[in-house]
Amino acid sequence: MLDRIKRILKEKRLQPSTFADKIQVSRGTISHILNGRNNPNKDTIEKIQKAFPDISPEWLWFGEGSMYIREQFIKPDSSTLEPDLFSGNKPIESSVKPRESEYSQKTEDKTPEIKTNKPVIQEVNLSTNISKKIDQIIIYFSDKTFMTFISKD
């Protein structure tokens, strides 16, 4: 994907900042993509498609075929006509099957489990020789919360 975006910049003679403005994403987003820090997300790729309708979606998403869409003018005949309410033409059946992109995600509608551990309470016996007393104890938890225990003495 990175190579294809770089090719678009080269072919369209665009600076990364101009490209970012044209596809309406932040300049930092494009900088991170071009430096290999991040991969473009689905929204960014769709914005590229919208800003450059002459670029082939198959090439942009999968690197397949030609970079540019080549319009083909075909004389319509009865086998390629779109269906309508009055003529009785049947819909065209496509042999092209949609494929999943490298960015598609499978999601499940599950509520995440929240595991909580109960605090372990242990009594600590201090030897009587120690002249220092504990004033307070602070316990920090992994969820960035804490508990403070202050001595009553």
C-alpha positions in Angstrom: 0.0 0.0 0.0 2.9 2.4 0.8 4.4 2.0 -2.6 1.0 2.6 -4.3 0.5 5.8 -2.3 4.0 7.0 -3.2 3.3 6.2 -6.9 0.1 8.4 -6.7 2.2 11.3 -5.3 4.8 10.8 -8.1 2.2 10.4 -10.9 0.1 13.3 -9.7 3.2 15.4 -8.9 1.9 16.2 -5.4 3.7 17.0 -2.2 2.6 15.0 0.8 1.0 18.1 2.4 -1.0 18.9 -0.7 -2.0 15.2 -1.0 -3.2 15.3 2.6 -5.2 18.5 2.0 -6.7 17.0 -1.2 -7.9 13.8 0.5 -8.9 15.7 3.6 -6.8 14.0 6.2 -4.2 15.5 8.5 -0.7 16.1 7.2 0.6 14.0 10.2 -1.4 11.0 9.1 0.2 11.1 5.6 3.6 11.7 7.2 3.2 8.6 9.4 2.1 6.5 6.4 4.9 7.6 4.2 7.5 7.0 6.9 6.1 3.5 7.5 5.0 4.2 11.1 1.3 3.6 10.3 -0.6 1.8 7.7 -3.5 3.7 6.0 -6.9 2.8 7.5 -10.0 2.1 5.5 -11.3 5.6 5.8 -8.1 7.1 4.4 -8.1 4.7 1.4 -11.7 5.6 0.7 -10.8 9.3 0.8 -8.1 8.6 -1.7 -10.6 6.9 -4.0 -13.0 9.8 -3.7 -10.3 12.4 -4.4 -8.9 10.5 -7.4 -11.7 8.7 -9.2 -9.5 7.9 -12.1 -7.4 5.5 -10.0 -8.6 1.9 -10.1 -9.9 0.7 -6.8 -8.5 -2.8 -7.4 -5.1 -1.4 -7.9 -5.4 0.9 -4.9 -6.6 -1.8 -2.5 -4.9 -4.9 -3.8 -2.2 -3.8 -6.2 -3.9 -5.7 -9.1 -4.3 -4.4 -12.6 -3.6 -1.0 -14.0 -3.3 2.1 -11.8 -5.8 4.0 -13.9 -9.4 3.1 -14.8 -9.7 2.8 -18.6 -13.2 3.5 -19.7 -14.5 1.0 -22.2 -17.3 2.1 -24.5 -19.4 -0.9 -25.3 -22.4 -0.7 -27.7 -25.3 -1.9 -25.5 -27.2 -4.9 -26.6 -30.0 -6.8 -25.0 -27.6 -9.0 -23.0 -26.0 -6.1 -21.3 -28.9 -3.9 -20.6 -29.8 -3.0 -17.1 -33.1 -4.3 -15.9 -36.1 -2.0 -15.8 -39.7 -2.3 -14.9 -41.1 -2.4 -18.4 -38.9 -4.3 -20.7 -38.6 -7.6 -18.7 -34.8 -7.7 -19.1 -33.2 -9.8 -16.5 -30.3 -8.5 -14.3 -26.8 -9.1 -15.5 -25.0 -11.8 -13.5 -21.5 -11.0 -12.6 -18.8 -13.7 -12.4 -16.7 -11.3 -10.3 -16.8 -12.3 -6.6 -16.0 -9.6 -4.0 -12.8 -10.4 -2.1 -11.8 -9.3 1.4 -9.2 -6.6 1.5 -6.0 -6.8 3.6 -7.6 -4.2 5.8 -11.0 -5.9 6.5 -11.6 -6.9 10.0 -13.8 -9.6 11.4 -15.7 -8.3 14.3 -17.9 -10.1 16.7 -20.6 -8.6 18.8 -19.3 -9.6 22.2 -19.1 -7.6 25.4 -15.6 -7.9 26.7 -15.2 -9.7 30.0 -14.0 -7.6 32.8 -11.9 -9.5 35.3 -11.4 -8.0 38.7 -9.1 -9.4 41.3 -10.1 -9.1 44.9 -7.3 -7.5 47.0 -5.4 -9.9 49.2 -5.4 -8.7 52.8 -2.5 -9.9 54.9 -1.7 -8.9 58.4 1.9 -7.7 58.7 3.6 -8.2 62.0 6.3 -5.7 62.8 8.9 -6.6 65.3 8.6 -4.6 68.5 12.3 -3.4 68.2 11.4 -1.0 65.4 11.0 2.5 66.6 9.4 3.8 63.4 5.6 3.7 62.8 3.8 3.4 59.5 2.0 6.6 58.8 0.2 5.7 55.5 0.2 3.0 52.8 -0.7 3.7 49.2 -1.6 0.8 46.9 -1.6 1.5 43.1 -3.8 -0.7 40.9 -3.2 -1.6 37.2 -6.3 0.4 36.2 -4.6 3.6 37.4 -6.7 3.8 40.6 -5.3 3.7 44.1 -6.2 3.2 47.8 -4.7 5.0 50.7 -4.6 3.6 54.2 -3.8 6.1 56.9 -2.7 5.1 60.4 -5.1 6.1 63.2 -2.4 6.5 65.8 
